[in-house]
Amino acid sequence: MFRGKSIAHESRWWLIHSIGLVVVISLTSAGYVFGVAPVINMENEREELGRLLHEAKEREQIIATNQARIASQLQTSVNEVDQAAVQLHTIEYQNQRFAEIAELAEASQVRINKLTPGETVIGEKHNTAPISLEATGTYASFSAFVRSIHAAFPDVGIRTFSLQSIQSASDGEASIVLDMSWHVAHTIQPEHTTR
């Protein structure tokens, strides 16, 4: 009889130990799932955030370097534009400009037949004074004349030109009509104040 109780007691002991083992494993798993895993996940997220922060700081440094480089390039460009800026004359300089154009024509062996100013067009930053020129000469002399205008007067642009050979000329003479735009400075008007 004693032996029967011992077997029954032993079978309960295994049952108790099995249940206890299941409880311990469950508690350990629950502790890992609810305690350790979130800490590991938070640590991984913290490392990821640290990596992203480091990358953002590197990008910020690159942007700051590029911004400084671009600002320096912009200032260099502004300085170059200021130094290369064309100094515009006022319309009062017209007779002198016509004389300069006539000198270039003579140097290029172009004969001016007519040099006519047009009505000045008022612009926001500068005014434009049209100039019409009718002349005769060879094709080579006109080419030299147009190049010399471009080189000598950065404030003068050629809008249109018409070149036509003269049938009666045996030396290849042609007639040309140039329509030019001379960019001139605004004429400063004195301010009138009323009291």
Buried (B, 14 or more C-beta within 10 A) or exposed (E): EEEEEEEEEEEEEEEEEEEEEEEEEEEEEEEEEEEEEEEEEEEEEEEEEEEEEEEEEEEEEEEEEEEEEEEEEEEEEEEEEEEEEEEBBEBEBBEEBBEBBBEBBEEBEBEBEEBEBBEBEEEEEBBBBBBBBBBBBBEEBBEBBBEBBEEEBEBBBBEEEEEEEEEEEEEEBBBBBBBBBBBBBBEEEEEEEEE
